[in-house]
Amino acid sequence: MDVRALAAIVATGAALMSPAEAEDALSALIGSRAAGEAPALVGRSLETFLAVETAYKEARYSDALRDLEALWQEAPPADARWVEASRAARELAQSPGLNIGHPPCYYSLRMLTDCVRWRIDSGS
């Protein structure tokens, strides 16, 4: 799969493909990085974002919160690993030109965490 196809996947989320296809695309994306040394958090954050975005759209808020809390338990906000992942995401944006954010998906994940908690707390 080429970088343009991967960019389209990231831009539209996992809604256009099965979870297995999204996982394969994510592996190809991370594997396409020139150095091939992306920190695990780059893939983990993108994978979590795609899964949570899908769960949110399907009103599966408990599933979304479970995935988000697992990520934040593994790599809490402001953890030093986000700085390392940010550097890798910046390099990824420069080589094939794919921008997944710096740090990768971080601000989207923070926003989704707030949105999911609001949905659960409000009984939506």
C-alpha positions as CSV (number, residue, x, y, z in Angstrom):
1,M,0.0,0.0,0.0
2,D,1.4,3.4,-0.9
3,V,1.7,6.5,1.3
4,R,-1.2,8.3,-0.4
5,A,-3.5,5.4,0.4
6,L,-2.3,5.3,4.0
7,A,-2.9,9.1,4.3
8,A,-6.4,8.5,3.1
9,I,-6.9,5.8,5.7
10,V,-5.7,8.1,8.5
11,A,-7.7,11.0,7.2
12,T,-11.0,9.0,7.1
13,G,-10.4,6.7,10.0
14,A,-11.0,3.0,10.2
15,A,-14.6,3.4,9.0
16,L,-13.7,2.4,5.4
17,M,-12.1,-0.9,6.4
18,S,-12.3,-3.9,8.7
19,P,-10.2,-3.9,11.9
20,A,-7.8,-6.4,10.3
21,E,-7.4,-4.1,7.2
22,A,-6.8,-1.1,9.5
23,E,-4.2,-3.1,11.5
24,D,-2.4,-4.1,8.2
25,A,-2.5,-0.5,7.0
26,L,-1.1,0.7,10.3
27,S,1.8,-1.8,10.2
28,A,2.5,-0.7,6.6
29,L,2.5,3.0,7.7
30,I,4.9,2.4,10.6
31,G,7.0,0.1,8.4
32,S,7.3,2.8,5.7
33,R,9.3,5.1,7.9
34,A,12.8,5.4,6.4
35,A,14.6,4.6,9.6
36,G,12.2,1.8,10.6
37,E,12.7,2.7,14.2
38,A,9.4,4.3,15.2
39,P,8.8,4.2,18.9
40,A,6.0,1.8,19.8
41,L,3.9,4.7,21.1
42,V,3.6,6.1,17.5
43,G,1.8,3.0,16.4
44,R,0.0,2.5,19.6
45,S,-1.4,6.0,19.6
46,L,-2.6,5.8,16.0
47,E,-4.1,2.4,16.5
48,T,-5.9,3.6,19.6
49,F,-7.2,6.7,17.8
50,L,-8.6,4.7,15.0
51,A,-10.3,2.2,17.3
52,V,-11.7,4.8,19.6
53,E,-13.0,7.0,16.8
54,T,-14.8,4.0,15.4
55,A,-16.2,3.0,18.8
56,Y,-17.4,6.6,19.4
57,K,-19.1,6.8,16.0
58,E,-20.9,3.6,16.9
59,A,-21.9,4.9,20.4
60,R,-19.8,2.2,22.1
61,Y,-18.5,4.7,24.7
62,S,-17.5,2.1,27.3
63,D,-15.3,0.3,24.7
64,A,-13.8,3.7,23.7
65,L,-13.1,4.6,27.4
66,R,-11.5,1.2,28.1
67,D,-9.1,1.7,25.1
68,L,-8.3,5.3,26.1
69,E,-7.7,4.5,29.7
70,A,-5.4,1.6,28.7
71,L,-3.4,4.0,26.6
72,W,-3.2,6.7,29.3
73,Q,-2.2,4.0,31.9
74,E,0.6,2.9,29.6
75,A,1.7,6.4,28.6
76,P,0.2,9.1,30.8
77,P,-0.2,12.6,29.5
78,A,3.1,14.5,29.7
79,D,5.1,11.3,29.9
80,A,8.5,11.7,28.3
81,R,7.7,9.0,25.8
82,W,5.3,11.4,24.1
83,V,8.3,13.7,23.4
84,E,10.1,10.8,21.7
85,A,7.0,9.8,19.8
86,S,6.6,13.5,18.7
87,R,10.1,13.5,17.2
88,A,9.4,10.3,15.3
89,A,6.0,11.6,14.0
90,R,7.8,14.8,12.9
91,E,10.3,12.7,10.9
92,L,7.4,10.6,9.5
93,A,5.7,13.8,8.3
94,Q,9.0,14.9,6.6
95,S,9.9,11.7,4.8
96,P,6.7,10.4,3.2
97,G,4.8,13.6,4.1
98,L,2.2,12.0,6.4
99,N,1.2,14.1,9.3
100,I,-0.4,12.3,12.2
101,G,0.3,15.1,14.7
102,H,3.1,15.9,17.1
103,P,2.9,14.0,19.4
104,P,1.1,11.5,17.3
105,C,-2.7,11.7,17.7
106,Y,-2.2,13.1,21.2
107,Y,-4.6,16.0,21.1
108,S,-7.3,14.0,19.3
109,L,-6.9,11.3,22.0
110,R,-7.2,13.9,24.8
111,M,-10.3,15.4,23.2
112,L,-11.9,12.0,22.6
113,T,-11.2,11.1,26.3
114,D,-13.2,14.2,27.4
115,C,-16.0,13.5,24.8
116,V,-16.3,9.9,25.8
117,R,-16.4,10.7,29.5
118,W,-19.0,13.4,28.9
119,R,-21.1,10.9,26.9
120,I,-20.9,8.3,29.7
121,D,-21.5,10.8,32.5
122,S,-24.5,12.4,30.7
123,G,-26.0,9.0,29.9
124,S,-25.9,9.7,26.1
